[in-house]
Amino acid sequence: MPSICELKMELKAKKIKGYSRLNKAGLEALLKGGQKKEPFVPAPTKGESPVVAEKKITKKEKTFKPLMITYKPVKEKKESKPKKLTKAMQFYEKHKDRIEGFMKSSKNVLLSKLLKVESLMTGGSTDAEKKQARLQYEILNMAIMKKK
């Protein structure tokens, strides 16, 4: 089985043209056939060719409307109501200093602190300590989310 390159070299040696875009099967057929087939040309018709009635095309003239400049008074915007703060935003505003302080630490340090606080929350301590640990946990969690 000759390669495409070898087939092209044989065609070149036989001085056959028109093989640049052919695949391997096309190159082999061209080698066997000798020349590339001529494109299809319809047989000449007998008599005169039919005449097509030409119709004049008239272009419609576009009418332009004159530009009207009008004065529209500018409506004054209503004073926007202050946005309601979500619980997360309220929490952030309340503990902003502590959260930003934690954000100075690396993410790994924050995660290790979070694990320690989790153990304090689940440990057998008093309700006040659990409440303090839960607050610390939420602050650390917020700092980690802001760190991303």
C-alpha positions as YAML, in Angstrom:
chain: A
units: angstrom
residues:
- id: 1
  name: MET
  ca: [0.00, 0.00, 0.00]
- id: 2
  name: PRO
  ca: [1.68, 3.19, -1.11]
- id: 3
  name: SER
  ca: [1.38, 6.21, 1.12]
- id: 4
  name: ILE
  ca: [-0.26, 9.50, 0.13]
- id: 5
  name: CYS
  ca: [3.17, 11.04, -0.35]
- id: 6
  name: GLU
  ca: [4.26, 8.23, -2.69]
- id: 7
  name: LEU
  ca: [1.03, 8.51, -4.69]
- id: 8
  name: LYS
  ca: [1.56, 12.24, -5.11]
- id: 9
  name: MET
  ca: [5.13, 11.65, -6.27]
- id: 10
  name: GLU
  ca: [3.91, 9.16, -8.92]
- id: 11
  name: LEU
  ca: [1.27, 11.63, -10.12]
- id: 12
  name: LYS
  ca: [3.90, 14.34, -10.34]
- id: 13
  name: ALA
  ca: [6.18, 12.03, -12.35]
- id: 14
  name: LYS
  ca: [3.33, 11.34, -14.81]
- id: 15
  name: LYS
  ca: [2.70, 15.11, -14.98]
- id: 16
  name: ILE
  ca: [-0.90, 14.80, -13.84]
- id: 17
  name: LYS
  ca: [-2.31, 17.90, -12.20]
- id: 18
  name: GLY
  ca: [-5.22, 18.57, -9.84]
- id: 19
  name: TYR
  ca: [-4.43, 16.19, -6.98]
- id: 20
  name: SER
  ca: [-3.74, 18.64, -4.16]
- id: 21
  name: ARG
  ca: [-7.11, 18.30, -2.38]
- id: 22
  name: LEU
  ca: [-7.72, 14.62, -2.97]
- id: 23
  name: ASN
  ca: [-7.69, 11.91, -0.34]
- id: 24
  name: LYS
  ca: [-5.88, 8.60, -0.72]
- id: 25
  name: ALA
  ca: [-8.74, 6.91, -2.61]
- id: 26
  name: GLY
  ca: [-9.01, 9.88, -4.96]
- id: 27
  name: LEU
  ca: [-5.25, 9.81, -5.63]
- id: 28
  name: GLU
  ca: [-5.37, 6.08, -6.43]
- id: 29
  name: ALA
  ca: [-8.33, 6.59, -8.78]
- id: 30
  name: LEU
  ca: [-6.51, 9.43, -10.49]
- id: 31
  name: LEU
  ca: [-3.44, 7.21, -11.00]
- id: 32
  name: LYS
  ca: [-5.57, 4.44, -12.53]
- id: 33
  name: GLY
  ca: [-7.72, 6.75, -14.66]
- id: 34
  name: GLY
  ca: [-4.92, 8.95, -15.90]
- id: 35
  name: GLN
  ca: [-6.57, 12.36, -15.73]
- id: 36
  name: LYS
  ca: [-8.99, 14.06, -13.43]
- id: 37
  name: LYS
  ca: [-12.54, 14.04, -14.77]
- id: 38
  name: GLU
  ca: [-13.69, 17.23, -16.39]
- id: 39
  name: PRO
  ca: [-16.44, 19.10, -14.61]
- id: 40
  name: PHE
  ca: [-19.97, 18.47, -15.88]
- id: 41
  name: VAL
  ca: [-20.98, 20.80, -18.69]
- id: 42
  name: PRO
  ca: [-24.60, 20.60, -19.89]
- id: 43
  name: ALA
  ca: [-25.16, 19.83, -23.55]
- id: 44
  name: PRO
  ca: [-25.89, 22.80, -25.78]
- id: 45
  name: THR
  ca: [-29.59, 23.42, -26.37]
- id: 46
  name: LYS
  ca: [-31.12, 23.49, -29.80]
- id: 47
  name: GLY
  ca: [-32.58, 26.76, -30.89]
- id: 48
  name: GLU
  ca: [-32.63, 30.01, -29.04]
- id: 49
  name: SER
  ca: [-32.52, 30.22, -25.31]
- id: 50
  name: PRO
  ca: [-35.78, 31.29, -23.68]
- id: 51
  name: VAL
  ca: [-36.21, 34.98, -23.11]
- id: 52
  name: VAL
  ca: [-37.11, 36.10, -19.66]
- id: 53
  name: ALA
  ca: [-39.48, 39.01, -19.53]
- id: 54
  name: GLU
  ca: [-37.73, 41.78, -17.69]
- id: 55
  name: LYS
  ca: [-39.76, 43.91, -15.42]
- id: 56
  name: LYS
  ca: [-38.66, 47.35, -14.37]
- id: 57
  name: ILE
  ca: [-37.98, 47.63, -10.70]
- id: 58
  name: THR
  ca: [-39.00, 50.92, -9.27]
- id: 59
  name: LYS
  ca: [-37.52, 51.99, -6.00]
- id: 60
  name: LYS
  ca: [-39.86, 53.48, -3.48]
- id: 61
  name: GLU
  ca: [-38.74, 56.82, -2.26]
- id: 62
  name: LYS
  ca: [-38.36, 56.99, 1.48]
- id: 63
  name: THR
  ca: [-39.99, 59.88, 3.18]
- id: 64
  name: PHE
  ca: [-38.19, 61.17, 6.18]
- id: 65
  name: LYS
  ca: [-40.04, 62.65, 9.09]
- id: 66
  name: PRO
  ca: [-38.60, 65.91, 10.33]
- id: 67
  name: LEU
  ca: [-36.83, 65.69, 13.64]
- id: 68
  name: MET
  ca: [-38.90, 67.25, 16.36]
- id: 69
  name: ILE
  ca: [-37.06, 68.61, 19.36]
- id: 70
  name: THR
  ca: [-39.28, 68.70, 22.38]
- id: 71
  name: TYR
  ca: [-38.73, 69.66, 25.95]
- id: 72
  name: LYS
  ca: [-39.48, 67.06, 28.55]
- id: 73
  name: PRO
  ca: [-39.20, 68.09, 32.15]
- id: 74
  name: VAL
  ca: [-36.86, 65.94, 34.18]
- id: 75
  name: LYS
  ca: [-38.62, 64.06, 36.91]
- id: 76
  name: GLU
  ca: [-37.02, 64.31, 40.27]
- id: 77
  name: LYS
  ca: [-36.02, 61.01, 41.73]
- id: 78
  name: LYS
  ca: [-37.62, 59.96, 44.93]
- id: 79
  name: GLU
  ca: [-35.30, 59.60, 47.83]
- id: 80
  name: SER
  ca: [-34.34, 56.00, 48.07]
- id: 81
  name: LYS
  ca: [-35.00, 54.23, 51.29]
- id: 82
  name: PRO
  ca: [-31.99, 52.88, 53.07]
- id: 83
  name: LYS
  ca: [-31.53, 49.19, 52.37]
- id: 84
  name: LYS
  ca: [-32.55, 46.78, 55.01]
- id: 85
  name: LEU
  ca: [-29.56, 45.00, 56.40]
- id: 86
  name: THR
  ca: [-29.69, 41.24, 56.37]
- id: 87
  name: LYS
  ca: [-28.78, 39.29, 59.47]
- id: 88
  name: ALA
  ca: [-25.34, 38.50, 58.05]
- id: 89
  name: MET
  ca: [-24.72, 42.18, 57.26]
- id: 90
  name: GLN
  ca: [-25.89, 43.23, 60.72]
- id: 91
  name: PHE
  ca: [-23.62, 40.62, 62.29]
- id: 92
  name: TYR
  ca: [-20.69, 41.84, 60.19]
- id: 93
  name: GLU
  ca: [-21.29, 45.48, 61.17]
- id: 94
  name: LYS
  ca: [-21.53, 44.55, 64.82]
- id: 95
  name: HIS
  ca: [-18.31, 42.49, 64.89]
- id: 96
  name: LYS
  ca: [-16.41, 44.22, 62.08]
- id: 97
  name: ASP
  ca: [-13.24, 44.91, 64.09]
- id: 98
  name: ARG
  ca: [-12.87, 41.32, 65.27]
- id: 99
  name: ILE
  ca: [-13.57, 39.85, 61.82]
- id: 100
  name: GLU
  ca: [-11.03, 42.14, 60.12]
- id: 101
  name: GLY
  ca: [-8.52, 41.25, 62.82]
- id: 102
  name: PHE
  ca: [-8.96, 37.54, 62.08]
- id: 103
  name: MET
  ca: [-8.70, 38.19, 58.32]
- id: 104
  name: LYS
  ca: [-5.08, 39.24, 58.81]
- id: 105
  name: SER
  ca: [-4.24, 35.60, 59.66]
- id: 106
  name: SER
  ca: [-3.74, 32.97, 56.98]
- id: 107
  name: LYS
  ca: [-6.57, 30.64, 56.03]
- id: 108
  name: ASN
  ca: [-4.88, 27.60, 57.59]
- id: 109
  name: VAL
  ca: [-4.60, 29.36, 60.96]
- id: 110
  name: LEU
  ca: [-8.26, 30.36, 60.79]
- id: 111
  name: LEU
  ca: [-9.31, 26.79, 60.04]
- id: 112
  name: SER
  ca: [-7.31, 25.41, 62.96]
- id: 113
  name: LYS
  ca: [-8.88, 28.00, 65.28]
- id: 114
  name: LEU
  ca: [-12.29, 27.04, 63.95]
- id: 115
  name: LEU
  ca: [-11.67, 23.39, 64.85]
- id: 116
  name: LYS
  ca: [-10.67, 24.37, 68.39]
- id: 117
  name: VAL
  ca: [-13.80, 26.46, 68.81]
- id: 118
  name: GLU
  ca: [-15.93, 23.56, 67.53]
- id: 119
  name: SER
  ca: [-14.50, 21.31, 70.21]
- id: 120
  name: LEU
  ca: [-15.36, 23.97, 72.85]
- id: 121
  name: MET
  ca: [-18.94, 24.12, 71.55]
- id: 122
  name: THR
  ca: [-19.45, 20.36, 71.78]
- id: 123
  name: GLY
  ca: [-17.52, 19.94, 75.01]
- id: 124
  name: GLY
  ca: [-19.24, 19.55, 78.38]
- id: 125
  name: SER
  ca: [-18.97, 23.15, 79.54]
- id: 126
  name: THR
  ca: [-21.44, 25.70, 80.87]
- id: 127
  name: ASP
  ca: [-24.07, 27.44, 78.73]
- id: 128
  name: ALA
  ca: [-22.22, 30.77, 78.90]
- id: 129
  name: GLU
  ca: [-19.04, 29.17, 77.55]
- id: 130
  name: LYS
  ca: [-20.98, 27.44, 74.76]
- id: 131
  name: LYS
  ca: [-22.64, 30.76, 73.84]
- id: 132
  name: GLN
  ca: [-19.25, 32.49, 73.75]
- id: 133
  name: ALA
  ca: [-17.83, 29.63, 71.64]
- id: 134
  name: ARG
  ca: [-20.76, 29.85, 69.20]
- id: 135
  name: LEU
  ca: [-20.20, 33.60, 68.74]
- id: 136
  name: GLN
  ca: [-16.48, 32.99, 68.21]
- id: 137
  name: TYR
  ca: [-17.35, 30.24, 65.69]
- id: 138
  name: GLU
  ca: [-19.61, 32.57, 63.68]
- id: 139
  name: ILE
  ca: [-16.98, 35.32, 63.68]
- id: 140
  name: LEU
  ca: [-14.30, 32.91, 62.46]
- id: 141
  name: ASN
  ca: [-16.65, 31.51, 59.84]
- id: 142
  name: MET
  ca: [-17.41, 35.01, 58.55]
- id: 143
  name: ALA
  ca: [-13.69, 35.83, 58.41]
- id: 144
  name: ILE
  ca: [-13.00, 32.65, 56.41]
- id: 145
  name: MET
  ca: [-15.80, 33.46, 53.95]
- id: 146
  name: LYS
  ca: [-14.49, 37.01, 53.49]
- id: 147
  name: LYS
  ca: [-10.93, 35.68, 53.07]
- id: 148
  name: LYS
  ca: [-11.85, 33.76, 49.89]
...
